[in-house]
Each structure stands twice: as structure tokens, then as C-alpha cells.
Amino acid sequence: MTTKGIDVSSHQNSTYSTTGLDFVFVKATEGTSYLNPRMTAQAGHARAAGLVVGFYHFLRPGDMKAQATYFVEKCASLPHDPLFADWEDDGVSNAEKDAFIAEVKRQRGATHRVGLYCGQYYWLNRDKTSNAGDALWIADYVTAGKPRITAPWKFHQYTDSPIDTNVGAFADRAALRAWAKKG
């Protein structure tokens, strides 16, 4: 009763295997100057296989409103593609993480789910508000679907070998797609 997916960045090629997958999350941007040069091809590859596609932005210290605008303007998203803040940089505070999520929701919340990706340590030790927007995507390298948190999660990244591999808390791809469409 779970969906399976991976997340990719410029470190992966654009013709990764989609066999057995229901979703792919693609790194789009970082800060206000980095754009994944493979993003469009990676997303197109997943769409051609009928997968649910989402995008993430790696947060860097700085102006969160500017980063949110850069992300939504540069990412190759279509309506209903989930969008995520990737919170891993020690220089980005909890308040800044929340500000980024709020700004992306303001700009794209009518047409996209907006969530948070972070590791189990960040969620348990750095997060102060439990704000994950519409979805918590948690990284914790343990048994798939059993992250060591009590908060409700939608996605669990459980390994990075040989590629970042995830499960989603959805019965099937149709349920995931319905959630993404806010259905």
C-alpha cells in the first residue's frame, strides 16, 4: 500500500530507469543562481513514463522571498506537480524555511501542493513549528515506510544507494495523483 519513487538532480542522467516507479522528484534550483541543467529532460522522461512529477529547491542562506520566486519561475513544473523546499543547510533557520514555504504557497498554492523535504535530524532537532506545508518528505535511512518520527509524512526517502529512493504514503499512483491535484 505504498507508491515508489526516486529523486534526481544533475548528478543523474536524464534517462534513468522508471521501471516500478510511481513518482520522480527533480531538483530544480538552489539559492537564486543555480538551475539544474538536466531538469527539463529529467522531468520529461518521467512524464513520458506516466509518472507523477515533482520539483524541489535547495534552500541556501539569503532572501527566502527571492529564492521562492526564482524557484517557481525557473522550475519546469506544470499545474499539480508537488513543489518542495529542501532544507539541509545549517545556515537556513526554521523561520526562513517557513517563509520560503509560505511564499511558494502564496505564488503557486492554488495549483500546486507545497511541502518540505528534510532529514530526520532536522525535523526532530531544528524544526520549531512543525510546518511542512502540504506534505512532509522525510529522509531517514531505515526500513522503507518506517521513518523514526511521529509526525504524519507523505514521502519517505529511505536510502541513497544506488540512487535516492522513496516511498509515498498512498495506496497507488492514482491516489497520489488525486492528492497532487488536491482531489
URWO-V225798 format. One line per field, one symbol per residue. ss: DSSP state (A for helix, B for strand, O for the rest). A space follows every 10 residues. Layout:
# URWO-V225798
ss->???
This chain:
# URWO-V225798
ss->OOBBBBBBOO OOOOOOOOOO OOBBBBBBBB OOOBBOOOAA AAAAAAAAOO OBBBBBBBOO OOOAAAAAAA AAAAOOOOOO OOBBBBBOOO OOOAAAAAAA AAAAAAAAOO OOOBBBBBBA AAAAAOOOOO OOBOOBBBBO OOOOOOOOOO OOOOBBBBBO OOOOBBBBOO OOAAAAAAAA OOO
